[in-house]
Amino acid sequence: QVQLVESGGGLVQAGGSLRLSCVASGRTLWRYAMGWFRQAPGKEREFLAAIAWSGGSTYYADSVKGRFTISRDNAKNTVYLQMNSLKPEDTAIYYCAAPKGVYGTGFDRDQYDYWGQGTQVTVSS
């Protein structure tokens, strides 16, 4: 059973930064791609970023490209999302996710099977 636990959310002013963490238990991360999503009230879940199992390839949605950075520390079984230049429209619940399959890129938003409980990010104007 895979469990993902996010942390690092909070309230920040526009232009500020936050770093989200996602710790995995029940599996070692090094063979798996990982992704970050978010969902704002009344909106569909948005696929934000992914990092391949090797860490050598990343994907970003246009809405966060140049502002957010996904990274991983396999020794800590942790994936991060560094968020800079935050905007009020970034306000949402942020989720990390993992696929069942190994050695993938994580670039397909439909391949994710395991989800964390989410962490709230609120950006004030």
Backbone bond lengths (Angstrom), bond angles and torsions (degrees), N, CA, C in turn:
res aa  C-N    CA-C-N  psi(-1)  N-CA   C-N-CA  omega(-1)  CA-C   N-CA-C  phi
1 Q - - - 1.454 - - 1.525 109.01 -
2 V 1.311 116.03 125.31 1.454 120.98 -179.81 1.516 109.39 -94.82
3 Q 1.311 115.61 132.00 1.463 120.51 174.41 1.518 109.56 -122.64
4 L 1.319 114.99 135.52 1.465 121.88 179.13 1.518 107.99 -121.90
5 V 1.312 116.09 131.21 1.460 120.75 -178.68 1.525 108.88 -127.66
6 E 1.327 115.44 117.08 1.458 121.09 178.02 1.520 110.71 -90.72
7 S 1.315 115.18 154.07 1.456 122.01 173.68 1.524 108.15 -154.87
8 G 1.333 115.40 168.61 1.453 120.20 175.38 1.509 115.21 104.92
9 G 1.339 116.73 -4.95 1.449 118.66 177.76 1.513 111.68 -71.65
10 G 1.325 115.34 173.05 1.456 119.57 178.96 1.509 111.12 162.95
11 L 1.324 114.28 -165.67 1.469 122.62 -179.56 1.525 108.58 -102.85
12 V 1.319 116.75 129.68 1.459 121.05 -179.25 1.528 108.15 -143.04
13 Q 1.315 115.97 151.89 1.460 119.86 176.98 1.526 110.21 -80.01
14 A 1.312 114.57 155.50 1.461 119.43 176.83 1.525 109.83 -55.56
15 G 1.334 115.03 137.61 1.444 121.25 -176.74 1.515 113.91 92.61
16 G 1.310 116.31 -11.79 1.454 121.53 -179.24 1.515 113.02 -82.11
17 S 1.330 114.36 -175.17 1.464 121.34 -176.50 1.525 110.99 -133.21
18 L 1.308 114.89 152.91 1.457 122.98 171.16 1.519 108.04 -143.46
19 R 1.330 115.98 152.75 1.456 120.25 172.04 1.521 108.38 -122.25
20 L 1.313 115.37 119.94 1.452 121.59 176.48 1.520 109.47 -92.39
21 S 1.329 114.34 144.88 1.460 120.75 176.16 1.508 109.08 -122.12
22 C 1.319 115.51 150.70 1.464 121.94 176.49 1.522 107.27 -137.35
23 V 1.318 115.52 113.43 1.454 121.12 179.95 1.523 109.18 -101.46
24 A 1.315 115.39 130.85 1.456 120.85 -179.63 1.520 110.35 -103.16
25 S 1.322 115.45 142.38 1.455 121.29 172.12 1.523 108.07 -132.89
26 G 1.302 115.73 156.01 1.450 119.72 -179.03 1.508 113.47 92.66
27 R 1.324 117.07 -9.62 1.453 121.33 174.53 1.523 107.19 -158.97
28 T 1.297 116.11 157.64 1.461 120.67 171.47 1.519 107.61 -91.78
29 L 1.312 115.00 138.58 1.456 119.94 -168.97 1.520 115.51 -77.76
30 W 1.300 117.94 -20.87 1.456 118.93 -161.62 1.517 113.79 -60.21
31 R 1.352 118.44 -23.19 1.459 119.47 -179.07 1.524 113.56 -92.85
32 Y 1.333 117.66 0.58 1.460 120.51 -170.29 1.521 112.10 -119.83
33 A 1.332 114.45 139.16 1.455 119.45 167.04 1.527 108.83 -68.95
34 M 1.332 116.21 159.09 1.448 121.39 178.25 1.523 109.04 -138.29
35 G 1.327 115.49 154.35 1.457 118.98 -179.37 1.518 112.43 -140.96
36 W 1.339 114.68 162.40 1.460 122.23 173.98 1.520 108.83 -123.46
37 F 1.316 114.89 138.39 1.456 123.23 176.71 1.524 108.57 -129.06
38 R 1.314 115.88 168.12 1.457 120.00 171.66 1.518 109.00 -146.95
39 Q 1.327 113.79 156.03 1.454 119.55 176.77 1.518 109.34 -140.89
40 A 1.315 115.31 121.61 1.458 122.01 176.19 1.523 108.53 -95.90
41 P 1.327 117.54 156.82 1.465 120.16 -179.69 1.523 112.04 -56.19
42 G 1.333 115.63 129.77 1.451 120.56 177.71 1.512 115.04 77.88
43 K 1.341 116.93 4.78 1.470 119.94 -178.61 1.517 110.39 -120.63
44 E 1.318 115.26 160.68 1.452 120.43 176.34 1.527 110.61 -73.99
45 R 1.313 114.98 157.63 1.453 119.68 176.39 1.522 109.59 -65.71
46 E 1.313 115.12 132.75 1.460 121.69 -176.25 1.529 110.23 -109.03
47 F 1.304 115.92 131.23 1.461 122.95 177.34 1.522 107.73 -82.76
48 L 1.327 117.56 117.45 1.452 121.36 -172.09 1.516 114.24 -99.53
49 A 1.324 115.92 -48.37 1.453 119.38 -170.29 1.521 109.99 -158.30
50 A 1.312 115.79 153.21 1.458 121.38 176.20 1.514 109.02 -146.31
51 I 1.326 114.20 153.52 1.455 120.06 176.30 1.521 107.96 -133.17
52 A 1.315 115.86 131.30 1.447 121.44 -178.82 1.523 111.80 -65.91
53 W 1.323 115.92 162.68 1.461 120.47 -177.48 1.526 111.41 -56.94
54 S 1.330 115.68 -34.79 1.459 120.14 -178.37 1.525 112.51 -79.00
55 G 1.327 116.09 -15.33 1.452 119.44 -174.42 1.516 113.38 80.48
56 G 1.320 116.69 -3.08 1.448 120.41 -174.75 1.506 115.15 -85.01
57 S 1.331 117.21 -13.82 1.455 120.99 -178.84 1.518 109.46 -131.07
58 T 1.320 115.45 141.80 1.461 120.61 177.93 1.525 109.47 -134.93
59 Y 1.327 113.34 156.18 1.466 121.44 176.33 1.521 108.13 -127.51
60 Y 1.328 116.33 142.57 1.461 120.83 175.23 1.526 109.34 -136.90
61 A 1.313 114.83 140.72 1.455 119.81 170.82 1.528 108.80 -70.23
62 D 1.303 115.94 152.37 1.466 120.28 -179.14 1.528 111.64 -58.83
63 S 1.329 115.98 -31.56 1.464 120.00 -176.23 1.521 112.89 -66.78
64 V 1.333 118.03 -19.92 1.469 120.20 -176.74 1.529 112.72 -123.60
65 K 1.310 116.87 -3.82 1.458 120.60 -176.91 1.528 110.06 -60.11
66 G 1.322 115.88 132.63 1.453 121.17 -178.85 1.514 114.13 87.77
67 R 1.319 116.99 -12.34 1.468 120.67 179.98 1.526 112.04 -115.42
68 F 1.337 116.96 -34.97 1.461 121.79 -177.62 1.522 109.39 -108.13
69 T 1.337 114.97 148.02 1.460 120.77 177.58 1.522 109.28 -134.87
70 I 1.313 116.02 126.41 1.467 121.34 175.83 1.526 108.40 -97.78
71 S 1.324 115.61 140.69 1.455 120.22 178.28 1.514 108.47 -149.79
72 R 1.322 115.87 169.96 1.452 119.20 -179.05 1.523 110.22 -143.19
73 D 1.326 114.10 150.39 1.457 121.67 174.09 1.520 105.52 -128.49
74 N 1.313 116.33 95.84 1.466 119.91 -175.14 1.525 111.93 -65.01
75 A 1.299 117.55 -30.06 1.465 120.18 178.84 1.528 111.16 -63.87
76 K 1.328 116.02 -29.31 1.467 121.42 179.32 1.524 111.96 -100.67
77 N 1.326 116.39 2.20 1.476 120.77 -178.32 1.526 111.28 53.65
78 T 1.306 115.34 41.74 1.464 121.46 -170.97 1.521 110.72 -133.36
79 V 1.338 114.69 140.57 1.449 122.94 172.49 1.524 107.95 -117.74
80 Y 1.324 115.23 143.79 1.459 120.89 -176.83 1.524 110.82 -120.82
81 L 1.324 114.01 155.70 1.461 120.80 169.50 1.521 107.04 -133.21
82 Q 1.324 115.37 104.99 1.454 121.17 176.12 1.519 108.20 -84.93
83 M 1.330 116.00 123.92 1.460 120.96 -175.76 1.529 108.91 -119.64
84 N 1.307 115.94 115.78 1.463 122.44 179.58 1.524 110.53 -115.05
85 S 1.310 115.88 164.81 1.475 121.77 178.04 1.524 111.14 49.12
86 L 1.319 115.49 48.59 1.457 119.75 -175.79 1.519 111.71 -66.68
87 K 1.331 113.86 146.47 1.457 122.45 -178.65 1.524 109.19 -121.27
88 P 1.323 117.94 157.15 1.473 119.31 177.12 1.535 112.76 -55.51
89 E 1.313 117.58 -32.80 1.464 120.10 179.30 1.533 113.53 -71.77
90 D 1.326 117.18 -5.80 1.465 120.60 173.11 1.529 111.90 -82.27
91 T 1.322 117.20 -5.58 1.462 121.14 179.36 1.525 110.27 -61.99
92 A 1.334 115.96 123.99 1.457 121.42 -176.45 1.524 108.80 -178.17
93 I 1.313 115.16 173.97 1.462 121.28 166.79 1.529 106.79 -91.49
94 Y 1.312 115.62 129.94 1.454 121.67 -177.34 1.521 110.47 -105.80
95 Y 1.330 115.63 133.22 1.455 122.17 -177.21 1.525 110.68 -123.80
96 C 1.321 115.72 140.45 1.455 117.81 166.30 1.522 107.86 -98.82
97 A 1.319 115.11 158.24 1.450 120.50 -175.32 1.520 109.91 -149.26
98 A 1.333 114.42 156.14 1.453 120.78 -179.64 1.526 109.66 -139.12
99 P 1.311 116.81 146.81 1.462 120.53 176.53 1.520 111.05 -87.85
100 K 1.326 116.34 166.78 1.458 120.45 173.73 1.518 110.95 -77.53
101 G 1.335 116.17 -36.54 1.455 120.23 -173.68 1.519 113.00 -78.78
102 V 1.303 115.52 157.26 1.459 121.75 -177.95 1.526 110.93 -101.92
103 Y 1.322 114.32 162.92 1.461 123.64 172.26 1.524 114.05 59.24
104 G 1.305 116.73 32.23 1.455 120.05 178.34 1.515 112.48 -98.20
105 T 1.339 114.95 174.96 1.453 119.55 176.65 1.526 111.48 -89.92
106 G 1.332 115.61 -26.90 1.455 119.54 -176.29 1.506 113.51 82.26
107 F 1.321 117.89 8.71 1.462 120.12 -173.21 1.536 113.37 -82.16
108 D 1.311 117.80 -10.48 1.457 122.41 178.14 1.517 108.74 -94.81
109 R 1.309 117.89 114.79 1.450 121.31 -173.99 1.513 112.35 -66.73
110 D 1.330 117.96 -16.98 1.459 120.61 -177.66 1.522 113.38 -89.43
111 Q 1.332 118.06 0.83 1.457 120.31 -175.85 1.523 113.30 -92.54
112 Y 1.321 117.30 2.04 1.461 119.57 -174.09 1.521 111.61 -89.30
113 D 1.332 115.14 132.31 1.456 121.56 -174.02 1.518 113.99 -116.46
114 Y 1.310 116.88 -27.55 1.461 121.04 -176.01 1.527 109.02 -116.82
115 W 1.344 114.42 139.15 1.463 120.54 -174.51 1.511 110.88 -132.63
116 G 1.326 115.30 147.45 1.443 120.24 170.52 1.513 110.55 -82.61
117 Q 1.323 115.33 -179.93 1.469 120.13 -177.84 1.517 112.08 -84.06
118 G 1.313 117.03 -13.85 1.452 121.67 177.69 1.511 112.99 95.36
119 T 1.325 114.93 154.29 1.454 121.81 175.37 1.529 108.06 -136.00
120 Q 1.328 115.47 135.14 1.460 120.71 -174.57 1.521 111.17 -80.96
121 V 1.318 115.66 131.72 1.463 122.17 172.42 1.525 107.40 -119.45
122 T 1.314 115.63 125.18 1.460 121.02 178.81 1.523 108.80 -124.88
123 V 1.321 116.19 124.35 1.459 121.79 -179.13 1.521 108.25 -113.61
124 S 1.305 115.53 118.36 1.472 120.18 -179.25 1.527 110.67 -92.02
125 S 1.313 115.27 149.62 1.473 119.98 -178.60 1.514 111.82 -90.85
